[in-house]
Amino acid sequence: MSSKAHHNKTRCAVCGGELSKTTITHREKRGSRFYPFHNVPAEVCVACGEVWIEDSTLQKIERLFRRGRPVRKVETPVYDLALPR
């Protein structure tokens, strides 16, 4: 599922499905790390699942990433199918 910037669309630009307003957990990748952002306002297509996030919200995420403080930190296990077990 990808996230796309969005400007007041009423239908999904991918499939034409209906968009539903909700909040999501959005992941930003920086280098080899992922950073989760909770309670992100978004619109999700009820037909294909495509996620649309307003430009202003993406700008808030960027500011929070640069200057904000995380509410908590978690250790994430990483698995690799290419390694022998």
PDB file of N, CA, C and O in Angstrom:
ATOM      1  N   MET A   1       0.848  -1.163   0.000  1.00  0.00           N
ATOM      2  CA  MET A   1       0.000   0.000   0.000  1.00  0.00           C
ATOM      3  C   MET A   1       0.898   1.231   0.000  1.00  0.00           C
ATOM      4  O   MET A   1       1.743   1.375   0.883  1.00  0.00           O
ATOM      5  N   SER A   2       0.729   2.110  -0.966  1.00  0.00           N
ATOM      6  CA  SER A   2       1.531   3.311  -1.029  1.00  0.00           C
ATOM      7  C   SER A   2       0.713   4.492  -0.545  1.00  0.00           C
ATOM      8  O   SER A   2      -0.511   4.413  -0.439  1.00  0.00           O
ATOM      9  N   SER A   3       1.397   5.588  -0.252  1.00  0.00           N
ATOM     10  CA  SER A   3       0.721   6.811   0.139  1.00  0.00           C
ATOM     11  C   SER A   3       0.971   7.848  -0.930  1.00  0.00           C
ATOM     12  O   SER A   3       2.092   7.981  -1.422  1.00  0.00           O
ATOM     13  N   LYS A   4      -0.044   8.572  -1.287  1.00  0.00           N
ATOM     14  CA  LYS A   4       0.085   9.603  -2.295  1.00  0.00           C
ATOM     15  C   LYS A   4      -0.462  10.902  -1.741  1.00  0.00           C
ATOM     16  O   LYS A   4      -1.435  10.912  -0.987  1.00  0.00           O
ATOM     17  N   ALA A   5       0.183  12.014  -2.128  1.00  0.00           N
ATOM     18  CA  ALA A   5      -0.342  13.319  -1.769  1.00  0.00           C
ATOM     19  C   ALA A   5      -1.674  13.507  -2.487  1.00  0.00           C
ATOM     20  O   ALA A   5      -1.903  12.923  -3.546  1.00  0.00           O
ATOM     21  N   HIS A   6      -2.526  14.301  -1.924  1.00  0.00           N
ATOM     22  CA  HIS A   6      -3.887  14.379  -2.445  1.00  0.00           C
ATOM     23  C   HIS A   6      -4.450  15.772  -2.200  1.00  0.00           C
ATOM     24  O   HIS A   6      -4.212  16.366  -1.148  1.00  0.00           O
ATOM     25  N   HIS A   7      -5.184  16.283  -3.153  1.00  0.00           N
ATOM     26  CA  HIS A   7      -5.815  17.591  -3.043  1.00  0.00           C
ATOM     27  C   HIS A   7      -7.323  17.465  -3.254  1.00  0.00           C
ATOM     28  O   HIS A   7      -7.782  17.514  -4.395  1.00  0.00           O
ATOM     29  N   ASN A   8      -8.091  17.308  -2.202  1.00  0.00           N
ATOM     30  CA  ASN A   8      -9.556  17.341  -2.253  1.00  0.00           C
ATOM     31  C   ASN A   8     -10.171  16.463  -3.335  1.00  0.00           C
ATOM     32  O   ASN A   8     -11.103  16.892  -4.015  1.00  0.00           O
ATOM     33  N   LYS A   9      -9.683  15.276  -3.504  1.00  0.00           N
ATOM     34  CA  LYS A   9     -10.269  14.340  -4.452  1.00  0.00           C
ATOM     35  C   LYS A   9     -11.499  13.705  -3.789  1.00  0.00           C
ATOM     36  O   LYS A   9     -11.534  13.529  -2.571  1.00  0.00           O
ATOM     37  N   THR A  10     -12.483  13.371  -4.586  1.00  0.00           N
ATOM     38  CA  THR A  10     -13.639  12.674  -4.038  1.00  0.00           C
ATOM     39  C   THR A  10     -13.634  11.216  -4.463  1.00  0.00           C
ATOM     40  O   THR A  10     -14.324  10.389  -3.866  1.00  0.00           O
ATOM     41  N   ARG A  11     -12.853  10.896  -5.500  1.00  0.00           N
ATOM     42  CA  ARG A  11     -12.751   9.531  -5.993  1.00  0.00           C
ATOM     43  C   ARG A  11     -11.271   9.162  -6.084  1.00  0.00           C
ATOM     44  O   ARG A  11     -10.418  10.032  -6.260  1.00  0.00           O
ATOM     45  N   CYS A  12     -10.979   7.894  -5.966  1.00  0.00           N
ATOM     46  CA  CYS A  12      -9.615   7.384  -6.078  1.00  0.00           C
ATOM     47  C   CYS A  12      -9.107   7.594  -7.507  1.00  0.00           C
ATOM     48  O   CYS A  12      -9.778   7.228  -8.471  1.00  0.00           O
ATOM     49  N   ALA A  13      -7.933   8.179  -7.631  1.00  0.00           N
ATOM     50  CA  ALA A  13      -7.343   8.409  -8.951  1.00  0.00           C
ATOM     51  C   ALA A  13      -6.801   7.117  -9.553  1.00  0.00           C
ATOM     52  O   ALA A  13      -6.519   7.068 -10.750  1.00  0.00           O
ATOM     53  N   VAL A  14      -6.649   6.070  -8.743  1.00  0.00           N
ATOM     54  CA  VAL A  14      -6.135   4.794  -9.242  1.00  0.00           C
ATOM     55  C   VAL A  14      -7.258   3.967  -9.866  1.00  0.00           C
ATOM     56  O   VAL A  14      -7.127   3.483 -10.990  1.00  0.00           O
ATOM     57  N   CYS A  15      -8.375   3.805  -9.124  1.00  0.00           N
ATOM     58  CA  CYS A  15      -9.434   2.911  -9.609  1.00  0.00           C
ATOM     59  C   CYS A  15     -10.802   3.570  -9.733  1.00  0.00           C
ATOM     60  O   CYS A  15     -11.734   2.964 -10.262  1.00  0.00           O
ATOM     61  N   GLY A  16     -10.933   4.813  -9.247  1.00  0.00           N
ATOM     62  CA  GLY A  16     -12.225   5.485  -9.298  1.00  0.00           C
ATOM     63  C   GLY A  16     -13.137   5.167  -8.134  1.00  0.00           C
ATOM     64  O   GLY A  16     -14.276   5.631  -8.090  1.00  0.00           O
ATOM     65  N   GLY A  17     -12.643   4.375  -7.182  1.00  0.00           N
ATOM     66  CA  GLY A  17     -13.458   4.000  -6.025  1.00  0.00           C
ATOM     67  C   GLY A  17     -13.692   5.157  -5.078  1.00  0.00           C
ATOM     68  O   GLY A  17     -13.086   6.221  -5.209  1.00  0.00           O
ATOM     69  N   GLU A  18     -14.578   4.938  -4.123  1.00  0.00           N
ATOM     70  CA  GLU A  18     -14.920   5.950  -3.125  1.00  0.00           C
ATOM     71  C   GLU A  18     -13.812   6.061  -2.090  1.00  0.00           C
ATOM     72  O   GLU A  18     -13.239   5.057  -1.669  1.00  0.00           O
ATOM     73  N   LEU A  19     -13.511   7.310  -1.679  1.00  0.00           N
ATOM     74  CA  LEU A  19     -12.508   7.537  -0.639  1.00  0.00           C
ATOM     75  C   LEU A  19     -13.202   7.696   0.706  1.00  0.00           C
ATOM     76  O   LEU A  19     -14.217   8.385   0.810  1.00  0.00           O
ATOM     77  N   SER A  20     -12.655   7.063   1.732  1.00  0.00           N
ATOM     78  CA  SER A  20     -13.201   7.132   3.078  1.00  0.00           C
ATOM     79  C   SER A  20     -12.186   7.810   3.998  1.00  0.00           C
ATOM     80  O   SER A  20     -11.027   7.398   4.057  1.00  0.00           O
ATOM     81  N   LYS A  21     -12.622   8.854   4.718  1.00  0.00           N
ATOM     82  CA  LYS A  21     -11.736   9.559   5.660  1.00  0.00           C
ATOM     83  C   LYS A  21     -11.523   8.688   6.884  1.00  0.00           C
ATOM     84  O   LYS A  21     -12.456   8.082   7.410  1.00  0.00           O
ATOM     85  N   THR A  22     -10.263   8.639   7.329  1.00  0.00           N
ATOM     86  CA  THR A  22      -9.904   7.828   8.486  1.00  0.00           C
ATOM     87  C   THR A  22      -8.570   8.331   9.022  1.00  0.00           C
ATOM     88  O   THR A  22      -8.029   9.315   8.517  1.00  0.00           O
ATOM     89  N   THR A  23      -8.041   7.668  10.035  1.00  0.00           N
ATOM     90  CA  THR A  23      -6.666   7.898  10.472  1.00  0.00           C
ATOM     91  C   THR A  23      -5.908   6.591  10.315  1.00  0.00           C
ATOM     92  O   THR A  23      -6.460   5.504  10.484  1.00  0.00           O
ATOM     93  N   ILE A  24      -4.627   6.726   9.987  1.00  0.00           N
ATOM     94  CA  ILE A  24      -3.791   5.555   9.730  1.00  0.00           C
ATOM     95  C   ILE A  24      -2.474   5.671  10.480  1.00  0.00           C
ATOM     96  O   ILE A  24      -2.152   6.722  11.033  1.00  0.00           O
ATOM     97  N   THR A  25      -1.723   4.588  10.492  1.00  0.00           N
ATOM     98  CA  THR A  25      -0.321   4.621  10.887  1.00  0.00           C
ATOM     99  C   THR A  25       0.461   4.676   9.586  1.00  0.00           C
ATOM    100  O   THR A  25       0.370   3.773   8.753  1.00  0.00           O
ATOM    101  N   HIS A  26       1.229   5.744   9.420  1.00  0.00           N
ATOM    102  CA  HIS A  26       2.016   5.980   8.207  1.00  0.00           C
ATOM    103  C   HIS A  26       3.480   5.731   8.531  1.00  0.00           C
ATOM    104  O   HIS A  26       3.971   6.169   9.571  1.00  0.00           O
ATOM    105  N   ARG A  27       4.182   5.027   7.639  1.00  0.00           N
ATOM    106  CA  ARG A  27       5.610   4.760   7.856  1.00  0.00           C
ATOM    107  C   ARG A  27       6.437   5.604   6.898  1.00  0.00           C
ATOM    108  O   ARG A  27       6.198   5.606   5.690  1.00  0.00           O
ATOM    109  N   GLU A  28       7.418   6.326   7.451  1.00  0.00           N
ATOM    110  CA  GLU A  28       8.381   7.085   6.653  1.00  0.00           C
ATOM    111  C   GLU A  28       9.692   6.317   6.675  1.00  0.00           C
ATOM    112  O   GLU A  28      10.157   5.909   7.739  1.00  0.00           O
ATOM    113  N   LYS A  29      10.287   6.118   5.509  1.00  0.00           N
ATOM    114  CA  LYS A  29      11.583   5.442   5.441  1.00  0.00           C
ATOM    115  C   LYS A  29      12.670   6.495   5.278  1.00  0.00           C
ATOM    116  O   LYS A  29      12.602   7.343   4.389  1.00  0.00           O
ATOM    117  N   ARG A  30      13.656   6.430   6.136  1.00  0.00           N
ATOM    118  CA  ARG A  30      14.824   7.309   6.075  1.00  0.00           C
ATOM    119  C   ARG A  30      16.047   6.415   6.155  1.00  0.00           C
ATOM    120  O   ARG A  30      16.309   5.798   7.188  1.00  0.00           O
ATOM    121  N   GLY A  31      16.797   6.346   5.060  1.00  0.00           N
ATOM    122  CA  GLY A  31      17.922   5.423   5.014  1.00  0.00           C
ATOM    123  C   GLY A  31      17.382   4.004   5.080  1.00  0.00           C
ATOM    124  O   GLY A  31      16.504   3.633   4.301  1.00  0.00           O
ATOM    125  N   SER A  32      17.903   3.215   6.001  1.00  0.00           N
ATOM    126  CA  SER A  32      17.437   1.832   6.146  1.00  0.00           C
ATOM    127  C   SER A  32      16.414   1.685   7.270  1.00  0.00           C
ATOM    128  O   SER A  32      16.007   0.568   7.590  1.00  0.00           O
ATOM    129  N   ARG A  33      15.996   2.795   7.869  1.00  0.00           N
ATOM    130  CA  ARG A  33      15.064   2.751   8.994  1.00  0.00           C
ATOM    131  C   ARG A  33      13.670   3.229   8.603  1.00  0.00           C
ATOM    132  O   ARG A  33      13.499   4.078   7.728  1.00  0.00           O
ATOM    133  N   PHE A  34      12.682   2.652   9.282  1.00  0.00           N
ATOM    134  CA  PHE A  34      11.302   3.078   9.124  1.00  0.00           C
ATOM    135  C   PHE A  34      10.858   3.757  10.405  1.00  0.00           C
ATOM    136  O   PHE A  34      11.198   3.313  11.502  1.00  0.00           O
ATOM    137  N   TYR A  35      10.100   4.831  10.265  1.00  0.00           N
ATOM    138  CA  TYR A  35       9.599   5.589  11.403  1.00  0.00           C
ATOM    139  C   TYR A  35       8.073   5.643  11.304  1.00  0.00           C
ATOM    140  O   TYR A  35       7.535   6.199  10.347  1.00  0.00           O
ATOM    141  N   PRO A  36       7.374   5.069  12.284  1.00  0.00           N
ATOM    142  CA  PRO A  36       5.913   5.101  12.243  1.00  0.00           C
ATOM    143  C   PRO A  36       5.351   6.405  12.813  1.00  0.00           C
ATOM    144  O   PRO A  36       5.849   6.917  13.816  1.00  0.00           O
ATOM    145  N   PHE A  37       4.330   6.927  12.178  1.00  0.00           N
ATOM    146  CA  PHE A  37       3.583   8.082  12.640  1.00  0.00           C
ATOM    147  C   PHE A  37       2.144   7.621  12.824  1.00  0.00           C
ATOM    148  O   PHE A  37       1.502   7.191  11.866  1.00  0.00           O
ATOM    149  N   HIS A  38       1.636   7.708  14.046  1.00  0.00           N
ATOM    150  CA  HIS A  38       0.271   7.250  14.363  1.00  0.00           C
ATOM    151  C   HIS A  38      -0.732   8.389  14.200  1.00  0.00           C
ATOM    152  O   HIS A  38      -0.371   9.564  14.254  1.00  0.00           O
ATOM    153  N   ASN A  39      -1.981   8.024  14.001  1.00  0.00           N
ATOM    154  CA  ASN A  39      -3.105   8.965  13.933  1.00  0.00           C
ATOM    155  C   ASN A  39      -2.960   9.997  12.819  1.00  0.00           C
ATOM    156  O   ASN A  39      -3.259  11.176  13.011  1.00  0.00           O
ATOM    157  N   VAL A  40      -2.504   9.547  11.663  1.00  0.00           N
ATOM    158  CA  VAL A  40      -2.337  10.419  10.502  1.00  0.00           C
ATOM    159  C   VAL A  40      -3.673  10.488   9.748  1.00  0.00           C
ATOM    160  O   VAL A  40      -4.192   9.454   9.326  1.00  0.00           O
ATOM    161  N   PRO A  41      -4.236  11.694   9.574  1.00  0.00           N
ATOM    162  CA  PRO A  41      -5.465  11.805   8.792  1.00  0.00           C
ATOM    163  C   PRO A  41      -5.193  11.437   7.337  1.00  0.00           C
ATOM    164  O   PRO A  41      -4.209  11.884   6.748  1.00  0.00           O
ATOM    165  N   ALA A  42      -6.066  10.626   6.770  1.00  0.00           N
ATOM    166  CA  ALA A  42      -5.884  10.174   5.395  1.00  0.00           C
ATOM    167  C   ALA A  42      -7.231   9.793   4.817  1.00  0.00           C
ATOM    168  O   ALA A  42      -8.235   9.712   5.525  1.00  0.00           O
ATOM    169  N   GLU A  43      -7.230   9.563   3.522  1.00  0.00           N
ATOM    170  CA  GLU A  43      -8.390   8.999   2.852  1.00  0.00           C
ATOM    171  C   GLU A  43      -7.940   7.699   2.208  1.00  0.00           C
ATOM    172  O   GLU A  43      -6.902   7.648   1.548  1.00  0.00           O
ATOM    173  N   VAL A  44      -8.729   6.649   2.405  1.00  0.00           N
ATOM    174  CA  VAL A  44      -8.389   5.326   1.891  1.00  0.00           C
ATOM    175  C   VAL A  44      -9.488   4.896   0.932  1.00  0.00           C
ATOM    176  O   VAL A  44     -10.674   5.014   1.238  1.00  0.00           O
ATOM    177  N   CYS A  45      -9.086   4.397  -0.228  1.00  0.00           N
ATOM    178  CA  CYS A  45     -10.048   3.913  -1.208  1.00  0.00           C
ATOM    179  C   CYS A  45     -10.680   2.630  -0.693  1.00  0.00           C
ATOM    180  O   CYS A  45      -9.982   1.682  -0.332  1.00  0.00           O
ATOM    181  N   VAL A  46     -12.015   2.607  -0.662  1.00  0.00           N
ATOM    182  CA  VAL A  46     -12.717   1.423  -0.165  1.00  0.00           C
ATOM    183  C   VAL A  46     -12.630   0.270  -1.163  1.00  0.00           C
ATOM    184  O   VAL A  46     -12.871  -0.880  -0.796  1.00  0.00           O
ATOM    185  N   ALA A  47     -12.287   0.563  -2.428  1.00  0.00           N
ATOM    186  CA  ALA A  47     -12.215  -0.482  -3.449  1.00  0.00           C
ATOM    187  C   ALA A  47     -10.823  -1.111  -3.543  1.00  0.00           C
ATOM    188  O   ALA A  47     -10.698  -2.336  -3.527  1.00  0.00           O
ATOM    189  N   CYS A  48      -9.777  -0.286  -3.641  1.00  0.00           N
ATOM    190  CA  CYS A  48      -8.434  -0.838  -3.884  1.00  0.00           C
ATOM    191  C   CYS A  48      -7.464  -0.664  -2.720  1.00  0.00           C
ATOM    192  O   CYS A  48      -6.384  -1.255  -2.734  1.00  0.00           O
ATOM    193  N   GLY A  49      -7.824   0.135  -1.711  1.00  0.00           N
ATOM    194  CA  GLY A  49      -6.963   0.307  -0.547  1.00  0.00           C
ATOM    195  C   GLY A  49      -5.892   1.374  -0.692  1.00  0.00           C
ATOM    196  O   GLY A  49      -5.098   1.568   0.229  1.00  0.00           O
ATOM    197  N   GLU A  50      -5.845   2.071  -1.818  1.00  0.00           N
ATOM    198  CA  GLU A  50      -4.858   3.140  -2.015  1.00  0.00           C
ATOM    199  C   GLU A  50      -5.063   4.206  -0.947  1.00  0.00           C
ATOM    200  O   GLU A  50      -6.195   4.530  -0.588  1.00  0.00           O
ATOM    201  N   VAL A  51      -3.948   4.751  -0.438  1.00  0.00           N
ATOM    202  CA  VAL A  51      -3.989   5.733   0.643  1.00  0.00           C
ATOM    203  C   VAL A  51      -3.618   7.104   0.085  1.00  0.00           C
ATOM    204  O   VAL A  51      -2.656   7.245  -0.669  1.00  0.00           O
ATOM    205  N   TRP A  52      -4.405   8.113   0.473  1.00  0.00           N
ATOM    206  CA  TRP A  52      -4.167   9.489   0.040  1.00  0.00           C
ATOM    207  C   TRP A  52      -3.995  10.360   1.271  1.00  0.00           C
ATOM    208  O   TRP A  52      -4.847  10.366   2.159  1.00  0.00           O
ATOM    209  N   ILE A  53      -2.886  11.099   1.323  1.00  0.00           N
ATOM    210  CA  ILE A  53      -2.579  11.980   2.449  1.00  0.00           C
ATOM    211  C   ILE A  53      -2.416  13.398   1.907  1.00  0.00           C
ATOM    212  O   ILE A  53      -1.715  13.613   0.919  1.00  0.00           O
ATOM    213  N   GLU A  54      -3.065  14.362   2.555  1.00  0.00           N
ATOM    214  CA  GLU A  54      -2.976  15.763   2.138  1.00  0.00           C
ATOM    215  C   GLU A  54      -1.530  16.251   2.212  1.00  0.00           C
ATOM    216  O   GLU A  54      -0.763  15.820   3.073  1.00  0.00           O
ATOM    217  N   ASP A  55      -1.166  17.154   1.298  1.00  0.00           N
ATOM    218  CA  ASP A  55       0.174  17.750   1.305  1.00  0.00           C
ATOM    219  C   ASP A  55       0.483  18.412   2.645  1.00  0.00           C
ATOM    220  O   ASP A  55       1.596  18.290   3.157  1.00  0.00           O
ATOM    221  N   SER A  56      -0.502  19.115   3.216  1.00  0.00           N
ATOM    222  CA  SER A  56      -0.282  19.807   4.491  1.00  0.00           C
ATOM    223  C   SER A  56       0.039  18.810   5.605  1.00  0.00           C
ATOM    224  O   SER A  56       0.835  19.110   6.494  1.00  0.00           O
ATOM    225  N   THR A  57      -0.571  17.635   5.560  1.00  0.00           N
ATOM    226  CA  THR A  57      -0.287  16.596   6.558  1.00  0.00           C
ATOM    227  C   THR A  57       1.115  16.042   6.365  1.00  0.00           C
ATOM    228  O   THR A  57       1.827  15.802   7.340  1.00  0.00           O
ATOM    229  N   LEU A  58       1.519  15.837   5.111  1.00  0.00           N
ATOM    230  CA  LEU A  58       2.882  15.367   4.837  1.00  0.00           C
ATOM    231  C   LEU A  58       3.912  16.392   5.298  1.00  0.00           C
ATOM    232  O   LEU A  58       4.989  16.016   5.762  1.00  0.00           O
ATOM    233  N   GLN A  59       3.602  17.673   5.180  1.00  0.00           N
ATOM    234  CA  GLN A  59       4.502  18.717   5.668  1.00  0.00           C
ATOM    235  C   GLN A  59       4.601  18.676   7.190  1.00  0.00           C
ATOM    236  O   GLN A  59       5.684  18.861   7.744  1.00  0.00           O
ATOM    237  N   LYS A  60       3.479  18.435   7.869  1.00  0.00           N
ATOM    238  CA  LYS A  60       3.492  18.298   9.337  1.00  0.00           C
ATOM    239  C   LYS A  60       4.352  17.108   9.756  1.00  0.00           C
ATOM    240  O   LYS A  60       5.104  17.190  10.727  1.00  0.00           O
ATOM    241  N   ILE A  61       4.235  15.997   9.015  1.00  0.00           N
ATOM    242  CA  ILE A  61       5.051  14.815   9.310  1.00  0.00           C
ATOM    243  C   ILE A  61       6.529  15.163   9.174  1.00  0.00           C
ATOM    244  O   ILE A  61       7.336  14.786  10.023  1.00  0.00           O
ATOM    245  N   GLU A  62       6.884  15.878   8.114  1.00  0.00           N
ATOM    246  CA  GLU A  62       8.277  16.267   7.892  1.00  0.00           C
ATOM    247  C   GLU A  62       8.782  17.155   9.024  1.00  0.00           C
ATOM    248  O   GLU A  62       9.891  16.953   9.520  1.00  0.00           O
ATOM    249  N   ARG A  63       7.979  18.139   9.438  1.00  0.00           N
ATOM    250  CA  ARG A  63       8.393  19.012  10.555  1.00  0.00           C
ATOM    251  C   ARG A  63       8.543  18.205  11.840  1.00  0.00           C
ATOM    252  O   ARG A  63       9.505  18.393  12.584  1.00  0.00           O
ATOM    253  N   LEU A  64       7.602  17.316  12.100  1.00  0.00           N
ATOM    254  CA  LEU A  64       7.661  16.496  13.309  1.00  0.00           C
ATOM    255  C   LEU A  64       8.890  15.600  13.284  1.00  0.00           C
ATOM    256  O   LEU A  64       9.541  15.406  14.311  1.00  0.00           O
ATOM    257  N   PHE A  65       9.209  15.055  12.123  1.00  0.00           N
ATOM    258  CA  PHE A  65      10.384  14.189  12.001  1.00  0.00           C
ATOM    259  C   PHE A  65      11.654  14.969  12.305  1.00  0.00           C
ATOM    260  O   PHE A  65      12.550  14.457  12.976  1.00  0.00           O
ATOM    261  N   ARG A  66      11.739  16.190  11.821  1.00  0.00           N
ATOM    262  CA  ARG A  66      12.952  17.008  12.015  1.00  0.00           C
ATOM    263  C   ARG A  66      13.077  17.569  13.420  1.00  0.00           C
ATOM    264  O   ARG A  66      14.168  17.586  13.989  1.00  0.00           O
ATOM    265  N   ARG A  67      11.947  18.038  13.992  1.00  0.00           N
ATOM    266  CA  ARG A  67      12.024  18.795  15.247  1.00  0.00           C
ATOM    267  C   ARG A  67      11.272  18.182  16.410  1.00  0.00           C
ATOM    268  O   ARG A  67      11.445  18.604  17.554  1.00  0.00           O
ATOM    269  N   GLY A  68      10.444  17.196  16.132  1.00  0.00           N
ATOM    270  CA  GLY A  68       9.613  16.620  17.185  1.00  0.00           C
ATOM    271  C   GLY A  68      10.353  15.597  18.020  1.00  0.00           C
ATOM    272  O   GLY A  68      11.488  15.216  17.732  1.00  0.00           O
ATOM    273  N   ARG A  69       9.681  15.175  19.046  1.00  0.00           N
ATOM    274  CA  ARG A  69      10.213  14.118  19.913  1.00  0.00           C
ATOM    275  C   ARG A  69       9.293  12.917  19.811  1.00  0.00           C
ATOM    276  O   ARG A  69       8.074  13.054  19.909  1.00  0.00           O
ATOM    277  N   PRO A  70       9.878  11.727  19.613  1.00  0.00           N
ATOM    278  CA  PRO A  70       9.026  10.535  19.555  1.00  0.00           C
ATOM    279  C   PRO A  70       8.325  10.302  20.889  1.00  0.00           C
ATOM    280  O   PRO A  70       8.868  10.624  21.946  1.00  0.00           O
ATOM    281  N   VAL A  71       7.121   9.744  20.839  1.00  0.00           N
ATOM    282  CA  VAL A  71       6.389   9.444  22.068  1.00  0.00           C
ATOM    283  C   VAL A  71       6.945   8.204  22.744  1.00  0.00           C
ATOM    284  O   VAL A  71       6.790   8.024  23.952  1.00  0.00           O
ATOM    285  N   ARG A  72       7.597   7.344  21.957  1.00  0.00           N
ATOM    286  CA  ARG A  72       8.273   6.169  22.515  1.00  0.00           C
ATOM    287  C   ARG A  72       9.154   5.569  21.431  1.00  0.00           C
ATOM    288  O   ARG A  72       9.039   5.923  20.258  1.00  0.00           O
ATOM    289  N   LYS A  73      10.021   4.671  21.825  1.00  0.00           N
ATOM    290  CA  LYS A  73      10.878   3.957  20.884  1.00  0.00           C
ATOM    291  C   LYS A  73      10.658   2.469  21.090  1.00  0.00           C
ATOM    292  O   LYS A  73      10.473   2.008  22.216  1.00  0.00           O
ATOM    293  N   VAL A  74      10.678   1.713  19.985  1.00  0.00           N
ATOM    294  CA  VAL A  74      10.481   0.270  20.052  1.00  0.00           C
ATOM    295  C   VAL A  74      11.593  -0.423  19.278  1.00  0.00           C
ATOM    296  O   VAL A  74      12.115   0.113  18.301  1.00  0.00           O
ATOM    297  N   GLU A  75      11.939  -1.598  19.721  1.00  0.00           N
ATOM    298  CA  GLU A  75      12.899  -2.422  18.999  1.00  0.00           C
ATOM    299  C   GLU A  75      12.113  -3.298  18.032  1.00  0.00           C
ATOM    300  O   GLU A  75      11.108  -3.902  18.410  1.00  0.00           O
ATOM    301  N   THR A  76      12.567  -3.366  16.794  1.00  0.00           N
ATOM    302  CA  THR A  76      11.861  -4.124  15.776  1.00  0.00           C
ATOM    303  C   THR A  76      12.709  -5.289  15.289  1.00  0.00           C
ATOM    304  O   THR A  76      13.822  -5.073  14.810  1.00  0.00           O
ATOM    305  N   PRO A  77      12.215  -6.518  15.399  1.00  0.00           N
ATOM    306  CA  PRO A  77      12.965  -7.652  14.870  1.00  0.00           C
ATOM    307  C   PRO A  77      12.979  -7.607  13.346  1.00  0.00           C
ATOM    308  O   PRO A  77      12.003  -7.191  12.722  1.00  0.00           O
ATOM    309  N   VAL A  78      14.078  -8.034  12.756  1.00  0.00           N
ATOM    310  CA  VAL A  78      14.238  -8.067  11.292  1.00  0.00           C
ATOM    311  C   VAL A  78      14.556  -9.484  10.872  1.00  0.00           C
ATOM    312  O   VAL A  78      15.418 -10.134  11.463  1.00  0.00           O
ATOM    313  N   TYR A  79      13.865  -9.968   9.853  1.00  0.00           N
ATOM    314  CA  TYR A  79      14.064 -11.316   9.327  1.00  0.00           C
ATOM    315  C   TYR A  79      14.578 -11.222   7.904  1.00  0.00           C
ATOM    316  O   TYR A  79      14.261 -10.272   7.189  1.00  0.00           O
ATOM    317  N   ASP A  80      15.377 -12.206   7.484  1.00  0.00           N
ATOM    318  CA  ASP A  80      15.931 -12.219   6.119  1.00  0.00           C
ATOM    319  C   ASP A  80      15.798 -13.621   5.557  1.00  0.00           C
ATOM    320  O   ASP A  80      16.416 -14.554   6.070  1.00  0.00           O
ATOM    321  N   LEU A  81      15.004 -13.784   4.515  1.00  0.00           N
ATOM    322  CA  LEU A  81      14.780 -15.091   3.917  1.00  0.00           C
ATOM    323  C   LEU A  81      16.001 -15.577   3.132  1.00  0.00           C
ATOM    324  O   LEU A  81      16.099 -16.768   2.834  1.00  0.00           O
ATOM    325  N   ALA A  82      16.924 -14.688   2.794  1.00  0.00           N
ATOM    326  CA  ALA A  82      18.102 -15.082   2.033  1.00  0.00           C
ATOM    327  C   ALA A  82      19.167 -15.767   2.888  1.00  0.00           C
ATOM    328  O   ALA A  82      20.071 -16.413   2.360  1.00  0.00           O
ATOM    329  N   LEU A  83      19.059 -15.625   4.182  1.00  0.00           N
ATOM    330  CA  LEU A  83      20.052 -16.232   5.082  1.00  0.00           C
ATOM    331  C   LEU A  83      19.676 -17.664   5.404  1.00  0.00           C
ATOM    332  O   LEU A  83      18.505 -17.958   5.642  1.00  0.00           O
ATOM    333  N   PRO A  84      20.659 -18.566   5.416  1.00  0.00           N
ATOM    334  CA  PRO A  84      20.343 -19.969   5.757  1.00  0.00           C
ATOM    335  C   PRO A  84      19.908 -20.105   7.212  1.00  0.00           C
ATOM    336  O   PRO A  84      20.390 -19.389   8.090  1.00  0.00           O
ATOM    337  N   ARG A  85      19.006 -21.019   7.445  1.00  0.00           N
ATOM    338  CA  ARG A  85      18.516 -21.285   8.812  1.00  0.00           C
ATOM    339  C   ARG A  85      18.734 -22.723   9.157  1.00  0.00           C
ATOM    340  O   ARG A  85      18.393 -23.152  10.259  1.00  0.00           O
TER     341      ARG A  85
END
